[in-house]
Amino acid sequence: MGQMGADVLKNNLANAARTYQWDFQIPAPVGTGDTDVWLLRAQNVHIPGKSFEDIHIDYKATGGYNIPGREQYDHIFPVTLLEGEDALGFTAINSWMEQIRSAVGGTGSPDASLKTDAVLTMTDEQENPWLAIKLVGIYPKSVDNVDLNYNSSGVVKFSVTFSYDRWENMTVSS
């Protein structure tokens, strides 16, 4: 583990981590007709949190003590995507959702093929990766309404909320 003293922190303040330089990659899920890795045009993501439940153990006439119990995740990963005129992001996410449950026939794929693993990679200003997180068992849970307005000169954006089973730190190689 690297050094974490106050001097190290002071020396690295000039190299503060940036929240806006990252890649969000999703291997194309089974059944979507695509075999490539999707590199989505994401504008907004977050690093998911995790916690432990406390297991309280009473001990004699004392207040007892706690030990860490089951690991908990919020299982929700919201992403704001930017769409291009090719509509690749919108088409990819919606074809994936159609595999989960067909709006017409009500049928869907087996549970195991609905999920995939996605990778969120943070990069520095020279685009060298410094942090990578794997979201295990991810699938799109919901797509928000997409606001399209003639008066707006902004980029088309849509928000997708993904569900995931757990996340893991990955080894970063530059």
Secondary structure, 3 states (H helix, E strand, C coil): CCCCCHHHHHHHHHHCCCCCCEEEEEECCCCCCCCCEEECCEEECCCCCEEEEEEEECCCCCCCEEEEEEEEECCEEEEEEECCCCCHHHHHHHHHHHHHCCCCCCCCCCHHHHCEEEEEEEECCCCCEEEEEEEEEEEEEEECCCCCCCCCCCCCEEEEEEECCEEEEECCCC
